[in-house]
Amino acid sequence: MNEKLNIPYPVVVEGKYDKIRLSNIIRAHIVTTDGFGVFKGEEKRLLLRRLAEKSPLIVLTDSDGGGKIIRSHLSGMIPKDKLIQLYIPQIKGKEKRKTTPSAAGTLGVEGMEDELLYRLFLPYAQGSDTLTQARENPLSAADLMRDKFTGSANSQVNRDALCVKIGLPTGMNANALLAALKLLYTYEEYLALVGR
């Protein structure tokens, strides 16, 4: 087992089992949205906004429809430059504590393997320069348009195919994909990925 990573940013997850799971991998201030509770819980929204005034927030939700709705809600209430969006892959299965799979039939954050979660958070551990690298990455919406991930009839299909190839959840919109690519790949690696 790797040593726990010290993450200097608050981490936002859906529920208490996600929080428990991540507590085995990282040392961080972990806040739950209480699932869809963040929609009606004024105290929780206020807390997240206040935290975002001081520091970027790392958002890690399940890769199912519910996770996307929560992520979208958070994106609407917190400035985009204050959100670090992390994504887990869509893996078929069910969590050990559950008797039946989720409606989507995929594992959530709590069902991910240690090594995957460790690799996901490693770039954000104290001493990493990933965020600086992402800000300096010249990858832009124009690149996504040129490579037919946006602005063409098959854009969503192309985005989904790329997501499957690199282990991101399908159904991402162009802005979410761009943000993830800028964090995960250098510009040169992106060009190699799309074959140009």
ABEGO torsion letter per residue (X at the ends): XBBBBBBABBBBBABAAAAAAAAAABBBBBBBAGEAAAAABAAAAAAAAAAAAABBBBBBBBABAAAAAAAAAAAAABBAAABBBBBBBBBBEBBAABABBBAAGBBBAAABBAAAAAAAAAAABBGBAAAAAAAABABBAAAAAAAGABGBAAAAAAAAAAAAAAGBBBGBBAAAAAAAAAAABBAAAAAAAAGX
